Amino acid sequence: MGIGVGVFLAAIGAVLAFAVQDNISDVDLTAVGYILMVAGVVGVLLELMLFAPRRRAGGVVEERRVYDEPRR
């Protein structure tokens, strides 16, 4: 899950938890919203702590020629 998906889940969860006042039988939308918010935050944290360091460049690449042509 990427950062964008995590933010999207957290936003949808916040809308369900705080803005929706509808009642569906046997479904608590507030609880579903909180679950989605937690899943989104956990996804973003995992992405930043575990997966983001692997994507960084390994450092500066230095180019060297093994056989240089002699100067005239």
PyMOL commands that place a pseudoatom at each C-alpha (Angstrom):
pseudoatom trace, name=CA, resn=MET, resi=1, chain=A, elem=C, hetatm=0, pos=[0.000, 0.000, 0.000]
pseudoatom trace, name=CA, resn=GLY, resi=2, chain=A, elem=C, hetatm=0, pos=[1.415, 3.355, -0.951]
pseudoatom trace, name=CA, resn=ILE, resi=3, chain=A, elem=C, hetatm=0, pos=[1.186, 6.666, 0.814]
pseudoatom trace, name=CA, resn=GLY, resi=4, chain=A, elem=C, hetatm=0, pos=[-1.652, 7.791, -1.434]
pseudoatom trace, name=CA, resn=VAL, resi=5, chain=A, elem=C, hetatm=0, pos=[-3.778, 4.747, -0.651]
pseudoatom trace, name=CA, resn=GLY, resi=6, chain=A, elem=C, hetatm=0, pos=[-3.184, 5.213, 3.074]
pseudoatom trace, name=CA, resn=VAL, resi=7, chain=A, elem=C, hetatm=0, pos=[-4.219, 8.862, 2.958]
pseudoatom trace, name=CA, resn=PHE, resi=8, chain=A, elem=C, hetatm=0, pos=[-7.263, 7.927, 0.881]
pseudoatom trace, name=CA, resn=LEU, resi=9, chain=A, elem=C, hetatm=0, pos=[-8.340, 5.277, 3.421]
pseudoatom trace, name=CA, resn=ALA, resi=10, chain=A, elem=C, hetatm=0, pos=[-7.863, 7.715, 6.297]
pseudoatom trace, name=CA, resn=ALA, resi=11, chain=A, elem=C, hetatm=0, pos=[-9.910, 10.383, 4.503]
pseudoatom trace, name=CA, resn=ILE, resi=12, chain=A, elem=C, hetatm=0, pos=[-12.776, 8.008, 3.673]
pseudoatom trace, name=CA, resn=GLY, resi=13, chain=A, elem=C, hetatm=0, pos=[-12.682, 6.750, 7.250]
pseudoatom trace, name=CA, resn=ALA, resi=14, chain=A, elem=C, hetatm=0, pos=[-12.872, 10.293, 8.622]
pseudoatom trace, name=CA, resn=VAL, resi=15, chain=A, elem=C, hetatm=0, pos=[-15.855, 11.056, 6.411]
pseudoatom trace, name=CA, resn=LEU, resi=16, chain=A, elem=C, hetatm=0, pos=[-17.642, 7.903, 7.567]
pseudoatom trace, name=CA, resn=ALA, resi=17, chain=A, elem=C, hetatm=0, pos=[-16.772, 8.463, 11.232]
pseudoatom trace, name=CA, resn=PHE, resi=18, chain=A, elem=C, hetatm=0, pos=[-17.542, 12.154, 11.532]
pseudoatom trace, name=CA, resn=ALA, resi=19, chain=A, elem=C, hetatm=0, pos=[-19.775, 13.298, 8.663]
pseudoatom trace, name=CA, resn=VAL, resi=20, chain=A, elem=C, hetatm=0, pos=[-22.186, 10.482, 7.855]
pseudoatom trace, name=CA, resn=GLN, resi=21, chain=A, elem=C, hetatm=0, pos=[-25.293, 10.374, 10.034]
pseudoatom trace, name=CA, resn=ASP, resi=22, chain=A, elem=C, hetatm=0, pos=[-27.075, 7.553, 8.182]
pseudoatom trace, name=CA, resn=ASN, resi=23, chain=A, elem=C, hetatm=0, pos=[-28.059, 4.280, 9.827]
pseudoatom trace, name=CA, resn=ILE, resi=24, chain=A, elem=C, hetatm=0, pos=[-27.656, 0.963, 8.070]
pseudoatom trace, name=CA, resn=SER, resi=25, chain=A, elem=C, hetatm=0, pos=[-29.032, -2.106, 9.800]
pseudoatom trace, name=CA, resn=ASP, resi=26, chain=A, elem=C, hetatm=0, pos=[-26.303, -4.227, 11.451]
pseudoatom trace, name=CA, resn=VAL, resi=27, chain=A, elem=C, hetatm=0, pos=[-23.516, -1.856, 10.282]
pseudoatom trace, name=CA, resn=ASP, resi=28, chain=A, elem=C, hetatm=0, pos=[-22.000, 0.805, 12.508]
pseudoatom trace, name=CA, resn=LEU, resi=29, chain=A, elem=C, hetatm=0, pos=[-20.588, 3.363, 10.056]
pseudoatom trace, name=CA, resn=THR, resi=30, chain=A, elem=C, hetatm=0, pos=[-18.708, 5.164, 12.814]
pseudoatom trace, name=CA, resn=ALA, resi=31, chain=A, elem=C, hetatm=0, pos=[-16.813, 1.985, 13.700]
pseudoatom trace, name=CA, resn=VAL, resi=32, chain=A, elem=C, hetatm=0, pos=[-16.115, 1.277, 10.019]
pseudoatom trace, name=CA, resn=GLY, resi=33, chain=A, elem=C, hetatm=0, pos=[-14.785, 4.827, 9.694]
pseudoatom trace, name=CA, resn=TYR, resi=34, chain=A, elem=C, hetatm=0, pos=[-12.456, 4.436, 12.654]
pseudoatom trace, name=CA, resn=ILE, resi=35, chain=A, elem=C, hetatm=0, pos=[-11.201, 1.102, 11.307]
pseudoatom trace, name=CA, resn=LEU, resi=36, chain=A, elem=C, hetatm=0, pos=[-10.454, 2.672, 7.916]
pseudoatom trace, name=CA, resn=MET, resi=37, chain=A, elem=C, hetatm=0, pos=[-8.675, 5.609, 9.547]
pseudoatom trace, name=CA, resn=VAL, resi=38, chain=A, elem=C, hetatm=0, pos=[-6.480, 3.296, 11.616]
pseudoatom trace, name=CA, resn=ALA, resi=39, chain=A, elem=C, hetatm=0, pos=[-5.717, 1.138, 8.571]
pseudoatom trace, name=CA, resn=GLY, resi=40, chain=A, elem=C, hetatm=0, pos=[-4.762, 4.227, 6.558]
pseudoatom trace, name=CA, resn=VAL, resi=41, chain=A, elem=C, hetatm=0, pos=[-2.484, 5.633, 9.250]
pseudoatom trace, name=CA, resn=VAL, resi=42, chain=A, elem=C, hetatm=0, pos=[-0.805, 2.251, 9.792]
pseudoatom trace, name=CA, resn=GLY, resi=43, chain=A, elem=C, hetatm=0, pos=[-0.311, 1.901, 6.040]
pseudoatom trace, name=CA, resn=VAL, resi=44, chain=A, elem=C, hetatm=0, pos=[1.308, 5.327, 5.754]
pseudoatom trace, name=CA, resn=LEU, resi=45, chain=A, elem=C, hetatm=0, pos=[3.577, 4.670, 8.745]
pseudoatom trace, name=CA, resn=LEU, resi=46, chain=A, elem=C, hetatm=0, pos=[4.654, 1.298, 7.375]
pseudoatom trace, name=CA, resn=GLU, resi=47, chain=A, elem=C, hetatm=0, pos=[5.341, 2.841, 4.001]
pseudoatom trace, name=CA, resn=LEU, resi=48, chain=A, elem=C, hetatm=0, pos=[7.477, 5.594, 5.500]
pseudoatom trace, name=CA, resn=MET, resi=49, chain=A, elem=C, hetatm=0, pos=[9.401, 3.467, 7.995]
pseudoatom trace, name=CA, resn=LEU, resi=50, chain=A, elem=C, hetatm=0, pos=[9.891, 0.164, 6.202]
pseudoatom trace, name=CA, resn=PHE, resi=51, chain=A, elem=C, hetatm=0, pos=[9.568, 0.592, 2.473]
pseudoatom trace, name=CA, resn=ALA, resi=52, chain=A, elem=C, hetatm=0, pos=[10.738, 4.170, 1.777]
pseudoatom trace, name=CA, resn=PRO, resi=53, chain=A, elem=C, hetatm=0, pos=[14.398, 3.635, 2.815]
pseudoatom trace, name=CA, resn=ARG, resi=54, chain=A, elem=C, hetatm=0, pos=[14.704, 0.858, 0.228]
pseudoatom trace, name=CA, resn=ARG, resi=55, chain=A, elem=C, hetatm=0, pos=[13.722, 3.206, -2.571]
pseudoatom trace, name=CA, resn=ARG, resi=56, chain=A, elem=C, hetatm=0, pos=[16.420, 5.767, -1.896]
pseudoatom trace, name=CA, resn=ALA, resi=57, chain=A, elem=C, hetatm=0, pos=[19.436, 5.920, -4.153]
pseudoatom trace, name=CA, resn=GLY, resi=58, chain=A, elem=C, hetatm=0, pos=[22.465, 4.005, -2.992]
pseudoatom trace, name=CA, resn=GLY, resi=59, chain=A, elem=C, hetatm=0, pos=[24.733, 7.002, -3.202]
pseudoatom trace, name=CA, resn=VAL, resi=60, chain=A, elem=C, hetatm=0, pos=[26.778, 8.779, -5.807]
pseudoatom trace, name=CA, resn=VAL, resi=61, chain=A, elem=C, hetatm=0, pos=[27.827, 6.743, -8.810]
pseudoatom trace, name=CA, resn=GLU, resi=62, chain=A, elem=C, hetatm=0, pos=[31.315, 7.537, -9.986]
pseudoatom trace, name=CA, resn=GLU, resi=63, chain=A, elem=C, hetatm=0, pos=[32.292, 6.862, -13.561]
pseudoatom trace, name=CA, resn=ARG, resi=64, chain=A, elem=C, hetatm=0, pos=[35.891, 5.832, -14.225]
pseudoatom trace, name=CA, resn=ARG, resi=65, chain=A, elem=C, hetatm=0, pos=[37.511, 4.834, -17.440]
pseudoatom trace, name=CA, resn=VAL, resi=66, chain=A, elem=C, hetatm=0, pos=[39.721, 1.810, -17.290]
pseudoatom trace, name=CA, resn=TYR, resi=67, chain=A, elem=C, hetatm=0, pos=[41.628, 2.561, -20.490]
pseudoatom trace, name=CA, resn=ASP, resi=68, chain=A, elem=C, hetatm=0, pos=[42.291, 6.189, -21.213]
pseudoatom trace, name=CA, resn=GLU, resi=69, chain=A, elem=C, hetatm=0, pos=[43.599, 7.305, -24.578]
pseudoatom trace, name=CA, resn=PRO, resi=70, chain=A, elem=C, hetatm=0, pos=[47.059, 8.888, -24.406]
pseudoatom trace, name=CA, resn=ARG, resi=71, chain=A, elem=C, hetatm=0, pos=[47.231, 12.672, -24.804]
pseudoatom trace, name=CA, resn=ARG, resi=72, chain=A, elem=C, hetatm=0, pos=[49.052, 14.106, -27.810]
for i in range(1, 72): cmd.bond("trace and resi %d" % i, "trace and resi %d" % (i + 1))
show_as sticks, trace
zoom trace
